[in-house]
Amino acid sequence: MTLRTAVIGGGTVSEVHLSGLSKNPRTELVAICDLDEEIATAKAEKYGIQAYTDLDELLAAENLDWAHVCTPVQTHVPVAKTVIDAGVPVQIEKPITETYAEFEELAEYAAEHGVTVSEKHNHNFDPVVRQARKRMESGECGTIKGVEVIYTGCSNPDDPNRGPWNFDLAGGEFEEGLPHPIYMTLRAGGYPRSEDDVQATTQLMGEYEYDFTYDGAMVQYVSDDDVLCRTTMLGGTRPVRQLMIHGTEMSLTADLISQTLVEHDRNYKAGGKGRALNNVDNVIDRVAGTIQNLRAVIKRSNSDDWDTERLLNAHYYQNHAESIALEAGDPSQMPVPLSESRWMVRLMEEIRTAAAESAEEGAPIDAEAITQDAE
């Protein structure tokens, strides 16, 4: 069985969906839908599929088993609801919704109709992140005390990478990228014990033409398993993107940029020798990881084997796992549960709230208004 699949939205991010679905032996890519006929036609010609500019027409004609929504976040709820009405499972690009209220609306709608909804959380399936979580889940790290994700070098709010629709978000293009480090923290560290355990801090460091409220954010909480979790996100810096897992027996640093995993299993405080050996260990891990990645890249360049590609491409990996779950008709097997998306949106809402409060506190004082109120 192959899943008849279509992509809705032909913007920047649609390409990785189209390419992966066209290669996945479990999916049959049949159509692309975009309001812009020129974009839809160009994508359709590239992949040998049908082009549509009307979503209802697509759903009526193609008898889909799966749809991928790659439209602006402001349209996710109405587009997804239309797909759900047709009884078609849907994967939605991050962020799944713009607000927490919208998420609850969408989740309730999907549950009422018995249709599976998921969100793209690709970095959770990066090769190095899968390695780190495997080591952590095997117990090698001992008791996990903390999880940190550093995700800097993000886009500035006014960068037009995804399109001008991003400028309507409180954090602009910067906000559009926040789901990545947040869902990584949730997956590795666990969900917050409660909403009261979440603390968010933001800053607006740049000057922009639009009324953005933040271009840097930090969110932290304590998880159900008593893990201290923290996520730091900055726009406009040099990129540093790492997942750090702190355990009693061993800590790990998964570097997303180099896709290398560094083990911290030596007590460098024992003396000068320990510090020197700790440095040697770090270098060895980096070199070994780099060699492993080079071999994988060479293997991929010399082969179009799907298993080789999906193991190296996090988007493909998630799609492959979801296609298996959909074929089995078992939503519990979906690699990205809606519970993870729910907390991701909730934490983003905390960040936006903190940014709005900070902007209000920093607003210039209207002396004339104060005088009038006093009178």
Order of alpha helices (4+ residues) and beta strands (2+ residues): beta-alpha-beta-alpha-beta-alpha-beta-alpha-beta-alpha-beta-alpha-beta-alpha-alpha-beta-beta-beta-beta-beta-beta-alpha-alpha-alpha-alpha-alpha
